């Protein structure tokens, strides 16, 4: 009996010592995309994160060419809060391309804005139909979530092809990346972001400006949420001042994934 207890105790200790995202049982728990932020132009800590190899294996985007002063602007659009039109106005005025990742709810509730995104040359990407944790879904359900968005956008805009996906909440595992890639998608993460998704937390344009500009680095993929009034109000100044620092805004279509 003592030997059995000893074995059980050893197994418990081994489980406790396992690193995050690698539980007992031979599998992996979901990854939550996160990292230590960039500061003073340095790269964020994505290279040190345990999921970097998996992202690269499946062709996911999280950073552009870190030797070039290029920026890639992306927005998540889960629902409309009244600010996307202003964001589109700024992008049009400044001639900046962007990618908008839309959910099924967004397509159904704001079809005019989805049409405008496409008409003005922006990428309309997939953010899933119902914004689930896709690691909890079967392969078939993942594909269904993606197909429903693609078909809804195509019926609105005539855009037959949808090539970019942002996994909801940044939750993923290797299977989700593989299934998504098999469905024709490149998964897009980010290297600049901040907590901007709570519409009740309005801190002002200066706050948004400081959060983005404080993390600016070459090759950055910027994630902003279009529900944020702060982002909409700060966007023009962010674009102008980034350009003043020598940065160029480019489309995800121009992005060459690079191991750094």
C-alpha positions as CSV (number, residue, x, y, z in Angstrom):
1,X,0.0,0.0,0.0
2,X,2.8,2.4,0.8
3,X,4.4,1.9,-2.6
4,X,1.0,2.7,-4.2
5,X,0.7,5.9,-2.2
6,X,4.2,6.9,-3.1
7,X,3.5,6.4,-6.8
8,X,0.3,8.6,-6.5
9,X,2.2,11.3,-4.6
10,X,4.9,11.3,-7.3
11,X,2.3,11.6,-10.0
12,X,0.6,14.5,-8.2
13,X,3.9,16.4,-7.9
14,X,4.7,15.8,-11.5
15,X,1.4,17.2,-12.6
16,X,1.8,20.3,-10.4
17,X,5.3,20.9,-12.0
18,X,4.1,20.7,-15.5
19,X,4.4,24.0,-17.3
20,X,1.3,25.9,-18.3
21,X,-0.4,24.6,-21.4
22,X,1.1,21.1,-21.0
23,X,-1.0,19.0,-18.7
24,X,-0.7,15.3,-17.9
25,X,-2.2,12.9,-20.4
26,X,0.1,13.6,-23.4
27,X,-2.0,16.5,-24.8
28,X,-1.9,20.2,-24.5
29,X,-4.3,22.6,-23.0
30,X,-5.4,25.7,-25.0
31,X,-2.9,28.5,-25.4
32,X,-4.1,32.0,-24.6
33,X,-2.0,34.3,-26.8
34,X,-0.1,36.7,-24.6
35,X,3.4,38.0,-24.1
36,X,5.5,40.7,-22.4
37,X,4.8,43.9,-24.3
38,X,7.3,45.9,-26.4
39,X,8.9,48.8,-24.7
40,X,11.2,51.5,-26.2
41,X,11.0,49.9,-29.7
42,X,12.2,46.5,-28.6
43,X,10.4,43.4,-29.7
44,X,7.8,41.8,-27.5
45,X,8.6,38.5,-25.8
46,X,6.8,36.3,-28.4
47,X,10.0,34.6,-29.3
48,X,10.3,33.3,-25.7
49,X,6.8,32.0,-25.5
50,X,6.1,28.3,-25.7
51,X,3.6,28.6,-28.5
52,X,5.9,30.4,-31.0
53,X,7.1,27.2,-32.7
54,X,3.5,26.0,-33.2
55,X,2.4,29.3,-34.7
56,X,5.3,29.2,-37.2
57,X,4.6,25.6,-38.0
58,X,1.1,26.4,-39.1
59,X,2.0,29.7,-40.9
60,X,0.3,32.0,-38.4
61,X,1.0,35.7,-38.4
62,X,2.0,37.6,-35.3
63,X,4.8,39.8,-36.5
64,X,6.1,41.2,-39.7
65,X,9.7,41.9,-40.7
66,X,11.2,43.2,-37.6
67,X,14.0,44.8,-39.6
68,X,11.6,47.1,-41.4
69,X,9.6,50.0,-40.0
70,X,6.3,48.6,-41.1
71,X,3.0,48.4,-39.3
72,X,-0.1,46.2,-39.9
73,X,-3.3,47.7,-38.5
74,X,-6.1,45.2,-37.6
75,X,-9.4,45.6,-35.8
76,X,-11.7,43.1,-34.1
77,X,-15.4,43.7,-34.8
78,X,-17.6,41.6,-32.6
79,X,-20.5,44.1,-32.4
80,X,-21.0,47.6,-33.5
81,X,-20.8,50.4,-30.9
82,X,-21.0,53.4,-33.1
83,X,-17.3,54.1,-33.9
84,X,-16.4,52.0,-36.9
85,X,-17.7,54.6,-39.4
86,X,-15.3,57.1,-37.8
87,X,-12.5,54.6,-38.0
88,X,-13.2,54.1,-41.7
89,X,-13.3,57.8,-42.2
90,X,-9.8,58.2,-40.7
91,X,-8.4,55.3,-42.7
92,X,-9.8,56.8,-45.9
93,X,-8.4,60.2,-45.2
94,X,-5.0,58.9,-44.2
95,X,-5.0,56.2,-47.0
96,X,-4.1,53.4,-44.6
97,X,-5.1,49.8,-45.3
98,X,-6.5,47.7,-42.4
99,X,-8.0,44.3,-41.7
100,X,-11.4,44.0,-39.9
101,X,-12.1,40.6,-38.3
102,X,-15.9,40.3,-38.1
103,X,-18.2,37.9,-36.3
104,X,-21.6,36.6,-37.5
105,X,-23.4,39.0,-35.2
106,X,-21.5,41.9,-36.7
107,X,-22.3,40.9,-40.3
108,X,-26.0,40.6,-39.5
109,X,-26.2,43.8,-37.4
110,X,-23.9,46.1,-39.4
111,X,-24.1,45.0,-43.1
112,X,-23.6,48.5,-44.4
113,X,-20.3,48.8,-42.6
114,X,-19.0,45.4,-43.8
115,X,-19.9,46.5,-47.3
116,X,-18.0,49.8,-46.8
117,X,-14.9,47.9,-45.5
118,X,-14.7,45.9,-48.6
119,X,-15.6,48.8,-51.0
120,X,-12.8,50.9,-49.5
121,X,-10.2,48.2,-50.0
122,X,-9.8,46.8,-46.5
123,X,-9.5,43.1,-45.7
124,X,-12.6,41.6,-44.2
125,X,-11.4,38.7,-42.1
126,X,-13.1,35.9,-40.1
127,X,-13.6,36.2,-36.4
128,X,-15.9,33.1,-36.3
129,X,-19.7,33.1,-36.4
130,X,-20.5,33.0,-32.6
131,X,-17.1,33.9,-31.0
132,X,-16.6,30.6,-29.2
133,X,-13.5,29.0,-27.7
134,X,-12.7,27.0,-30.8
135,X,-10.5,24.6,-28.9
136,X,-13.8,23.2,-27.4
137,X,-15.3,22.5,-30.9
138,X,-15.0,19.5,-33.2
139,X,-13.2,19.9,-36.5
140,X,-16.5,20.0,-38.3
141,X,-17.9,22.7,-36.0
142,X,-14.8,24.9,-36.4
143,X,-15.2,24.7,-40.2
144,X,-18.9,25.5,-39.8
145,X,-18.2,28.6,-37.8
146,X,-15.8,29.8,-40.5
147,X,-18.0,28.9,-43.5
148,X,-21.0,30.8,-42.1
149,X,-19.0,34.0,-41.8
150,X,-17.4,33.6,-45.2
151,X,-20.7,33.0,-46.9
152,X,-22.5,35.9,-45.2
153,X,-19.7,38.3,-46.1
154,X,-19.7,37.0,-49.7
155,X,-23.4,37.6,-50.1
156,X,-23.0,41.2,-48.9
157,X,-19.8,42.2,-50.7
158,X,-19.2,39.7,-53.5
159,X,-15.9,38.9,-51.7
160,X,-15.6,35.2,-52.6
161,X,-12.4,34.5,-50.8
162,X,-11.6,34.9,-47.1
163,X,-8.1,34.1,-46.2
164,X,-7.5,35.5,-42.7
165,X,-8.8,34.4,-39.4
166,X,-8.4,35.7,-35.9
167,X,-9.2,33.1,-33.3
168,X,-11.8,34.4,-30.8
169,X,-10.2,35.7,-27.6
170,X,-6.8,34.6,-28.9
171,X,-7.5,31.1,-27.6
172,X,-6.0,28.3,-29.8
173,X,-4.2,25.0,-29.9
174,X,-2.4,23.1,-32.6
175,X,-5.5,21.4,-33.8
176,X,-7.4,24.7,-34.3
177,X,-4.5,26.1,-36.2
178,X,-4.3,23.0,-38.4
179,X,-8.0,22.8,-39.1
180,X,-8.1,26.5,-39.9
181,X,-5.2,26.2,-42.2
182,X,-6.8,23.2,-43.9
183,X,-9.8,25.4,-44.5
184,X,-7.7,27.9,-46.3
185,X,-7.0,30.4,-43.5
186,X,-4.0,32.1,-42.1
187,X,-4.4,32.7,-38.4
188,X,-3.6,36.3,-37.4
189,X,-2.5,37.2,-33.9
190,X,-0.7,40.4,-32.9
191,X,2.3,42.0,-31.3
192,X,0.7,45.2,-30.0
193,X,-2.5,45.3,-28.0
194,X,-4.0,46.6,-24.8
195,X,-7.2,46.2,-22.8
196,X,-9.6,48.2,-25.1
197,X,-12.6,45.9,-25.5
198,X,-14.7,47.0,-22.6
199,X,-16.9,49.8,-23.9
200,X,-17.6,51.0,-20.3
201,X,-14.0,51.8,-19.8
202,X,-13.6,55.1,-21.6
203,X,-10.3,56.7,-20.6
204,X,-9.8,59.2,-23.4
205,X,-7.9,59.4,-26.7
206,X,-4.6,60.2,-25.0
207,X,-4.8,56.9,-23.1
208,X,-5.3,54.9,-26.3
209,X,-2.5,56.9,-28.0
210,X,-0.1,56.2,-25.2
211,X,-0.9,52.5,-25.0
212,X,-0.3,52.0,-28.8
213,X,2.7,54.4,-29.3
214,X,4.4,53.1,-26.2
215,X,4.5,49.6,-27.7
216,X,5.5,50.6,-31.3
217,X,8.2,48.5,-32.9
218,X,9.2,47.4,-36.4
219,X,7.0,44.8,-38.0
220,X,4.2,45.3,-35.5
221,X,0.8,43.7,-36.0
222,X,-1.5,46.1,-34.1
223,X,-4.8,44.8,-32.6
224,X,-7.5,47.4,-31.8
225,X,-11.1,46.9,-30.9
226,X,-13.5,49.0,-32.9
227,X,-16.0,49.3,-30.0
228,X,-13.5,51.7,-28.3
229,X,-14.3,55.4,-28.5
230,X,-10.7,56.0,-27.3
231,X,-9.3,54.1,-30.3
232,X,-11.5,56.0,-32.8
233,X,-10.6,59.3,-31.3
234,X,-6.8,58.6,-31.2
235,X,-6.4,56.8,-34.5
236,X,-5.6,59.8,-36.7
237,X,-2.9,61.0,-34.4
238,X,-1.5,57.5,-34.0
239,X,-1.2,57.2,-37.8
240,X,0.4,60.7,-38.2
241,X,2.9,60.3,-35.4
242,X,3.9,56.7,-36.4
243,X,4.6,58.0,-39.9
244,X,6.6,60.9,-38.4
245,X,8.8,58.2,-36.8
246,X,9.4,56.7,-40.2
247,X,6.8,53.9,-40.1
248,X,4.7,52.8,-43.1
249,X,1.3,51.1,-42.8
250,X,0.9,48.1,-44.9
251,X,-1.7,45.4,-45.7
252,X,-1.6,41.9,-44.4
253,X,-1.5,40.9,-48.0
254,X,2.0,42.5,-48.1
255,X,3.1,40.6,-45.1
256,X,5.8,38.0,-45.4
257,X,5.9,35.9,-42.3
258,X,9.5,35.9,-41.0
259,X,11.2,33.8,-38.4
260,X,13.1,36.3,-36.2
